[in-house]
Amino acid sequence: MTADSLLTELKPLKKKERFAVYLNHEFAFEIDISIVLKFGLKKGIKLSRQIVKEILAVESQKQIKNNAFRFLARRSHSEKELKIKLLQKGYDKDVIDIVLCELKRDKFIDDAAFAESFAEHRIKNKYYGRLRLAHELRGKGVEQHIIDEVVGKIYKIYQEEELARKIVLKNERRYQGLSEVKKKRCLSSLLQRKGFHLDIVFQVLP
């Protein structure tokens, strides 16, 4: 590409509101109509290498943001989860970071709100203890100070001992044919996998 390129054709595509850009009579790239309008693109104008670079950067950011919104429309995501999914799409890490900063600024990504929602769901549906909950939140990339705050808050609402007793009641039938010792061992193992401290386990399985 020379220092200045001539925009020789701006061709509408079948994809909604997308255009193919031809520079010096050769296909160069495709972009969204909003970028055509933003840069005032039209046939016959000359584009410097720097302007082309800026156009492609804006197009990349738009694609990344559109994909991010599609992921977020399905369910809430932590920042780390969203970043991993966008990286898997093959987008540039630095451009992803720019988009994620914008999404955080506009509150489309909020790890604290995500952690609270995630914690509420896991406790109501799976009766998690604090160890398992904290472990899974760390796996989602949530910062430790947010985890500490959310875990501290959620287990003031939901008592761990009550959650552990619900698990025992729900699973006792699975071990009906076992001796009391084996039954207790199996339930103890289950409670620990669910993330309960041993002191909670000993309280509900005396």
Phi and psi restraints in degrees (value plus and minus 20) as a CYANA .aco file:
   2 THR   PHI     -93.2   -53.2
   2 THR   PSI     155.1   195.1
   3 ALA   PHI     -77.5   -37.5
   3 ALA   PSI     -63.8   -23.8
   4 ASP   PHI    -137.1   -97.1
   4 ASP   PSI     116.7   156.7
   5 SER   PHI    -136.3   -96.3
   5 SER   PSI     121.4   161.4
   6 LEU   PHI    -109.9   -69.9
   6 LEU   PSI     107.8   147.8
   7 LEU   PHI    -100.6   -60.6
   7 LEU   PSI      82.1   122.1
   8 THR   PHI    -112.0   -72.0
   8 THR   PSI     -39.2     0.8
   9 GLU   PHI    -179.3  -139.3
   9 GLU   PSI     121.2   161.2
  10 LEU   PHI    -147.2  -107.2
  10 LEU   PSI      78.5   118.5
  11 LYS   PHI    -124.8   -84.8
  11 LYS   PSI     101.1   141.1
  12 PRO   PHI     -82.7   -42.7
  12 PRO   PSI     120.6   160.6
  13 LEU   PHI    -125.3   -85.3
  13 LEU   PSI     144.8   184.8
  14 LYS   PHI     -86.0   -46.0
  14 LYS   PSI     -50.5   -10.5
  15 LYS   PHI     -82.5   -42.5
  15 LYS   PSI     119.0   159.0
  16 LYS   PHI     -79.5   -39.5
  16 LYS   PSI     105.9   145.9
  17 GLU   PHI      36.0    76.0
  17 GLU   PSI      19.4    59.4
  18 ARG   PHI    -141.4  -101.4
  18 ARG   PSI     127.2   167.2
  19 PHE   PHI    -151.6  -111.6
  19 PHE   PSI     122.0   162.0
  20 ALA   PHI    -112.0   -72.0
  20 ALA   PSI     112.8   152.8
  21 VAL   PHI    -126.1   -86.1
  21 VAL   PSI     107.3   147.3
  22 TYR   PHI    -132.3   -92.3
  22 TYR   PSI     104.6   144.6
  23 LEU   PHI    -133.1   -93.1
  23 LEU   PSI     109.9   149.9
  24 ASN   PHI      32.8    72.8
  24 ASN   PSI      21.0    61.0
  25 HIS   PHI      50.3    90.3
  25 HIS   PSI      -6.7    33.3
  26 GLU   PHI    -144.9  -104.9
  26 GLU   PSI     122.0   162.0
  27 PHE   PHI     -80.7   -40.7
  27 PHE   PSI     111.9   151.9
  28 ALA   PHI    -132.2   -92.2
  28 ALA   PSI     -69.7   -29.7
  29 PHE   PHI    -190.8  -150.8
  29 PHE   PSI     152.7   192.7
  30 GLU   PHI    -140.3  -100.3
  30 GLU   PSI     129.3   169.3
  31 ILE   PHI    -162.2  -122.2
  31 ILE   PSI     146.0   186.0
  32 ASP   PHI     -98.8   -58.8
  32 ASP   PSI     132.9   172.9
  33 ILE   PHI     -80.2   -40.2
  33 ILE   PSI     -52.1   -12.1
  34 SER   PHI     -81.9   -41.9
  34 SER   PSI     -50.2   -10.2
  35 ILE   PHI     -98.3   -58.3
  35 ILE   PSI     -55.0   -15.0
  36 VAL   PHI     -76.6   -36.6
  36 VAL   PSI     -66.6   -26.6
  37 LEU   PHI     -90.4   -50.4
  37 LEU   PSI     -61.0   -21.0
  38 LYS   PHI     -79.6   -39.6
  38 LYS   PSI     -62.1   -22.1
  39 PHE   PHI    -117.8   -77.8
  39 PHE   PSI     -18.4    21.6
  40 GLY   PHI      41.3    81.3
  40 GLY   PSI      22.0    62.0
  41 LEU   PHI     -96.7   -56.7
  41 LEU   PSI     117.1   157.1
  42 LYS   PHI    -179.6  -139.6
  42 LYS   PSI     137.7   177.7
  43 LYS   PHI     -77.7   -37.7
  43 LYS   PSI     114.4   154.4
  44 GLY   PHI      80.2   120.2
  44 GLY   PSI     -31.0     9.0
  45 ILE   PHI    -106.3   -66.3
  45 ILE   PSI     136.2   176.2
  46 LYS   PHI    -118.0   -78.0
  46 LYS   PSI     119.8   159.8
  47 LEU   PHI    -141.0  -101.0
  47 LEU   PSI     107.6   147.6
  48 SER   PHI     -94.5   -54.5
  48 SER   PSI     143.5   183.5
  49 ARG   PHI     -79.9   -39.9
  49 ARG   PSI     -57.3   -17.3
  50 GLN   PHI     -86.0   -46.0
  50 GLN   PSI     -61.2   -21.2
  51 ILE   PHI     -85.1   -45.1
  51 ILE   PSI     -61.4   -21.4
  52 VAL   PHI     -80.0   -40.0
  52 VAL   PSI     -62.4   -22.4
  53 LYS   PHI     -81.3   -41.3
  53 LYS   PSI     -62.0   -22.0
  54 GLU   PHI     -86.3   -46.3
  54 GLU   PSI     -60.5   -20.5
  55 ILE   PHI     -80.3   -40.3
  55 ILE   PSI     -66.2   -26.2
  56 LEU   PHI     -86.6   -46.6
  56 LEU   PSI     -54.8   -14.8
  57 ALA   PHI     -86.4   -46.4
  57 ALA   PSI     -62.9   -22.9
  58 VAL   PHI     -86.0   -46.0
  58 VAL   PSI     -61.3   -21.3
  59 GLU   PHI     -81.1   -41.1
  59 GLU   PSI     -63.6   -23.6
  60 SER   PHI     -82.4   -42.4
  60 SER   PSI     -63.8   -23.8
  61 GLN   PHI     -81.5   -41.5
  61 GLN   PSI     -59.9   -19.9
  62 LYS   PHI     -85.0   -45.0
  62 LYS   PSI     -63.4   -23.4
  63 GLN   PHI     -82.8   -42.8
  63 GLN   PSI     -63.8   -23.8
  64 ILE   PHI     -82.2   -42.2
  64 ILE   PSI     -64.2   -24.2
  65 LYS   PHI     -84.4   -44.4
  65 LYS   PSI     -61.2   -21.2
  66 ASN   PHI     -81.3   -41.3
  66 ASN   PSI     -63.0   -23.0
  67 ASN   PHI     -85.7   -45.7
  67 ASN   PSI     -59.6   -19.6
  68 ALA   PHI     -80.8   -40.8
  68 ALA   PSI     -64.2   -24.2
  69 PHE   PHI     -84.4   -44.4
  69 PHE   PSI     -55.1   -15.1
  70 ARG   PHI     -84.2   -44.2
  70 ARG   PSI     -62.1   -22.1
  71 PHE   PHI     -84.3   -44.3
  71 PHE   PSI     -63.5   -23.5
  72 LEU   PHI     -90.3   -50.3
  72 LEU   PSI     -45.8    -5.8
  73 ALA   PHI     -88.5   -48.5
  73 ALA   PSI     -47.7    -7.7
  74 ARG   PHI     -97.8   -57.8
  74 ARG   PSI     -62.2   -22.2
  75 ARG   PHI    -188.3  -148.3
  75 ARG   PSI     145.4   185.4
  76 SER   PHI     -92.0   -52.0
  76 SER   PSI     130.3   170.3
  77 HIS   PHI    -151.6  -111.6
  77 HIS   PSI     130.7   170.7
  78 SER   PHI     -96.2   -56.2
  78 SER   PSI     144.8   184.8
  79 GLU   PHI     -80.0   -40.0
  79 GLU   PSI     -62.5   -22.5
  80 LYS   PHI     -84.2   -44.2
  80 LYS   PSI     -64.4   -24.4
  81 GLU   PHI     -77.0   -37.0
  81 GLU   PSI     -66.4   -26.4
  82 LEU   PHI     -85.1   -45.1
  82 LEU   PSI     -61.6   -21.6
  83 LYS   PHI     -82.4   -42.4
  83 LYS   PSI     -63.2   -23.2
  84 ILE   PHI     -81.1   -41.1
  84 ILE   PSI     -65.0   -25.0
  85 LYS   PHI     -83.7   -43.7
  85 LYS   PSI     -57.9   -17.9
  86 LEU   PHI     -92.5   -52.5
  86 LEU   PSI     -56.2   -16.2
  87 LEU   PHI     -83.4   -43.4
  87 LEU   PSI     -57.8   -17.8
  88 GLN   PHI     -85.8   -45.8
  88 GLN   PSI     -41.0    -1.0
  89 LYS   PHI     -98.4   -58.4
  89 LYS   PSI     -29.9    10.1
  90 GLY   PHI      73.9   113.9
  90 GLY   PSI      -9.2    30.8
  91 TYR   PHI     -97.5   -57.5
  91 TYR   PSI     137.1   177.1
  92 ASP   PHI     -88.5   -48.5
  92 ASP   PSI     114.2   154.2
  93 LYS   PHI     -79.8   -39.8
  93 LYS   PSI     -62.7   -22.7
  94 ASP   PHI     -85.3   -45.3
  94 ASP   PSI     -58.0   -18.0
  95 VAL   PHI     -91.2   -51.2
  95 VAL   PSI     -57.9   -17.9
  96 ILE   PHI     -77.6   -37.6
  96 ILE   PSI     -65.1   -25.1
  97 ASP   PHI     -80.7   -40.7
  97 ASP   PSI     -58.3   -18.3
  98 ILE   PHI     -82.8   -42.8
  98 ILE   PSI     -65.3   -25.3
  99 VAL   PHI     -85.4   -45.4
  99 VAL   PSI     -63.0   -23.0
 100 LEU   PHI     -83.0   -43.0
 100 LEU   PSI     -56.3   -16.3
 101 CYS   PHI     -81.9   -41.9
 101 CYS   PSI     -61.0   -21.0
 102 GLU   PHI     -85.2   -45.2
 102 GLU   PSI     -62.5   -22.5
 103 LEU   PHI     -86.0   -46.0
 103 LEU   PSI     -56.6   -16.6
 104 LYS   PHI     -87.4   -47.4
 104 LYS   PSI     -63.0   -23.0
 105 ARG   PHI     -78.1   -38.1
 105 ARG   PSI     -60.0   -20.0
 106 ASP   PHI    -110.7   -70.7
 106 ASP   PSI     -11.8    28.2
 107 LYS   PHI      47.6    87.6
 107 LYS   PSI       0.0    40.0
 108 PHE   PHI     -96.8   -56.8
 108 PHE   PSI     -45.3    -5.3
 109 ILE   PHI    -138.8   -98.8
 109 ILE   PSI     108.8   148.8
 110 ASP   PHI    -169.5  -129.5
 110 ASP   PSI      79.3   119.3
 111 ASP   PHI     -81.8   -41.8
 111 ASP   PSI     -51.2   -11.2
 112 ALA   PHI     -88.0   -48.0
 112 ALA   PSI     -65.9   -25.9
 113 ALA   PHI     -85.9   -45.9
 113 ALA   PSI     -60.0   -20.0
 114 PHE   PHI     -80.1   -40.1
 114 PHE   PSI     -66.2   -26.2
 115 ALA   PHI     -82.8   -42.8
 115 ALA   PSI     -60.2   -20.2
 116 GLU   PHI     -84.5   -44.5
 116 GLU   PSI     -64.7   -24.7
 117 SER   PHI     -84.9   -44.9
 117 SER   PSI     -63.2   -23.2
 118 PHE   PHI     -82.2   -42.2
 118 PHE   PSI     -65.0   -25.0
 119 ALA   PHI     -82.6   -42.6
 119 ALA   PSI     -65.1   -25.1
 120 GLU   PHI     -79.6   -39.6
 120 GLU   PSI     -64.4   -24.4
 121 HIS   PHI     -85.4   -45.4
 121 HIS   PSI     -66.1   -26.1
 122 ARG   PHI     -85.1   -45.1
 122 ARG   PSI     -58.1   -18.1
 123 ILE   PHI     -92.0   -52.0
 123 ILE   PSI     -63.4   -23.4
 124 LYS   PHI     -88.1   -48.1
 124 LYS   PSI     -55.0   -15.0
 125 ASN   PHI    -120.8   -80.8
 125 ASN   PSI     -46.2    -6.2
 126 LYS   PHI    -145.9  -105.9
 126 LYS   PSI     -22.1    17.9
 127 TYR   PHI      35.3    75.3
 127 TYR   PSI      26.5    66.5
 128 TYR   PHI     -89.6   -49.6
 128 TYR   PSI     125.7   165.7
 129 GLY   PHI    -105.9   -65.9
 129 GLY   PSI     151.0   191.0
 130 ARG   PHI     -86.5   -46.5
 130 ARG   PSI     -50.5   -10.5
 131 LEU   PHI     -86.2   -46.2
 131 LEU   PSI     -64.9   -24.9
 132 ARG   PHI     -88.3   -48.3
 132 ARG   PSI     -61.7   -21.7
 133 LEU   PHI     -81.9   -41.9
 133 LEU   PSI     -67.6   -27.6
 134 ALA   PHI     -81.6   -41.6
 134 ALA   PSI     -60.8   -20.8
 135 HIS   PHI     -81.3   -41.3
 135 HIS   PSI     -64.0   -24.0
 136 GLU   PHI     -90.5   -50.5
 136 GLU   PSI     -55.9   -15.9
 137 LEU   PHI     -85.8   -45.8
 137 LEU   PSI     -58.7   -18.7
 138 ARG   PHI     -82.0   -42.0
 138 ARG   PSI     -59.1   -19.1
 139 GLY   PHI     -83.5   -43.5
 139 GLY   PSI     -45.7    -5.7
 140 LYS   PHI    -104.0   -64.0
 140 LYS   PSI     -22.8    17.2
 141 GLY   PHI      67.3   107.3
 141 GLY   PSI      -7.1    32.9
 142 VAL   PHI     -94.9   -54.9
 142 VAL   PSI     116.3   156.3
 143 GLU   PHI     -86.9   -46.9
 143 GLU   PSI     129.9   169.9
 144 GLN   PHI     -80.8   -40.8
 144 GLN   PSI     -57.5   -17.5
 145 HIS   PHI     -86.0   -46.0
 145 HIS   PSI     -52.9   -12.9
 146 ILE   PHI     -90.6   -50.6
 146 ILE   PSI     -62.3   -22.3
 147 ILE   PHI     -78.1   -38.1
 147 ILE   PSI     -68.2   -28.2
 148 ASP   PHI     -78.3   -38.3
 148 ASP   PSI     -62.6   -22.6
 149 GLU   PHI     -87.8   -47.8
 149 GLU   PSI     -66.3   -26.3
 150 VAL   PHI     -86.6   -46.6
 150 VAL   PSI     -64.7   -24.7
 151 VAL   PHI     -83.0   -43.0
 151 VAL   PSI     -63.3   -23.3
 152 GLY   PHI     -80.5   -40.5
 152 GLY   PSI     -59.9   -19.9
 153 LYS   PHI     -93.4   -53.4
 153 LYS   PSI     -64.5   -24.5
 154 ILE   PHI     -88.5   -48.5
 154 ILE   PSI     -53.9   -13.9
 155 TYR   PHI    -106.3   -66.3
 155 TYR   PSI     -14.5    25.5
 156 LYS   PHI    -106.2   -66.2
 156 LYS   PSI     -44.3    -4.3
 157 ILE   PHI    -107.8   -67.8
 157 ILE   PSI     -64.5   -24.5
 158 TYR   PHI    -131.1   -91.1
 158 TYR   PSI      93.8   133.8
 159 GLN   PHI     -94.8   -54.8
 159 GLN   PSI     110.2   150.2
 160 GLU   PHI     -81.3   -41.3
 160 GLU   PSI     -58.0   -18.0
 161 GLU   PHI     -82.1   -42.1
 161 GLU   PSI     -60.3   -20.3
 162 GLU   PHI     -86.2   -46.2
 162 GLU   PSI     -59.7   -19.7
 163 LEU   PHI     -83.7   -43.7
 163 LEU   PSI     -62.8   -22.8
 164 ALA   PHI     -83.6   -43.6
 164 ALA   PSI     -59.8   -19.8
 165 ARG   PHI     -85.4   -45.4
 165 ARG   PSI     -56.2   -16.2
 166 LYS   PHI     -82.5   -42.5
 166 LYS   PSI     -60.7   -20.7
 167 ILE   PHI     -83.1   -43.1
 167 ILE   PSI     -63.1   -23.1
 168 VAL   PHI     -81.7   -41.7
 168 VAL   PSI     -68.4   -28.4
 169 LEU   PHI     -81.6   -41.6
 169 LEU   PSI     -58.9   -18.9
 170 LYS   PHI     -89.3   -49.3
 170 LYS   PSI     -47.8    -7.8
 171 ASN   PHI    -132.0   -92.0
 171 ASN   PSI     -22.6    17.4
 172 GLU   PHI     -77.0   -37.0
 172 GLU   PSI     -58.9   -18.9
 173 ARG   PHI     -82.6   -42.6
 173 ARG   PSI     -49.7    -9.7
 174 ARG   PHI     -80.0   -40.0
 174 ARG   PSI     -46.9    -6.9
 175 TYR   PHI    -134.3   -94.3
 175 TYR   PSI       3.4    43.4
 176 GLN   PHI     -79.4   -39.4
 176 GLN   PSI     -55.4   -15.4
 177 GLY   PHI    -101.4   -61.4
 177 GLY   PSI     -21.1    18.9
 178 LEU   PHI    -112.4   -72.4
 178 LEU   PSI     140.8   180.8
 179 SER   PHI     -87.2   -47.2
 179 SER   PSI     142.1   182.1
 180 GLU   PHI     -79.3   -39.3
 180 GLU   PSI     -57.4   -17.4
 181 VAL   PHI     -84.9   -44.9
 181 VAL   PSI     -68.0   -28.0
 182 LYS   PHI     -87.0   -47.0
 182 LYS   PSI     -58.9   -18.9
 183 LYS   PHI     -81.2   -41.2
 183 LYS   PSI     -64.8   -24.8
 184 LYS   PHI     -84.4   -44.4
 184 LYS   PSI     -58.7   -18.7
 185 ARG   PHI     -84.6   -44.6
 185 ARG   PSI     -63.2   -23.2
 186 CYS   PHI     -84.8   -44.8
 186 CYS   PSI     -63.8   -23.8
 187 LEU   PHI     -86.4   -46.4
 187 LEU   PSI     -57.4   -17.4
 188 SER   PHI     -82.6   -42.6
 188 SER   PSI     -64.0   -24.0
 189 SER   PHI     -82.8   -42.8
 189 SER   PSI     -60.8   -20.8
 190 LEU   PHI     -82.6   -42.6
 190 LEU   PSI     -65.9   -25.9
 191 LEU   PHI     -82.2   -42.2
 191 LEU   PSI     -59.0   -19.0
 192 GLN   PHI     -87.9   -47.9
 192 GLN   PSI     -58.0   -18.0
 193 ARG   PHI     -84.9   -44.9
 193 ARG   PSI     -50.6   -10.6
 194 LYS   PHI     -97.5   -57.5
 194 LYS   PSI     -26.6    13.4
 195 GLY   PHI      79.6   119.6
 195 GLY   PSI       4.2    44.2
 196 PHE   PHI    -117.7   -77.7
 196 PHE   PSI     119.4   159.4
 197 HIS   PHI     -82.3   -42.3
 197 HIS   PSI     135.6   175.6
 198 LEU   PHI     -80.9   -40.9
 198 LEU   PSI     -53.0   -13.0
 199 ASP   PHI     -84.7   -44.7
 199 ASP   PSI     -53.8   -13.8
 200 ILE   PHI     -88.9   -48.9
 200 ILE   PSI     -62.6   -22.6
 201 VAL   PHI     -78.2   -38.2
 201 VAL   PSI     -64.7   -24.7
 202 PHE   PHI     -87.2   -47.2
 202 PHE   PSI     -49.5    -9.5
 203 GLN   PHI     -88.5   -48.5
 203 GLN   PSI     -60.2   -20.2
 204 VAL   PHI    -112.0   -72.0
 204 VAL   PSI     -35.0     5.0
 205 LEU   PHI    -146.1  -106.1
 205 LEU   PSI      49.0    89.0
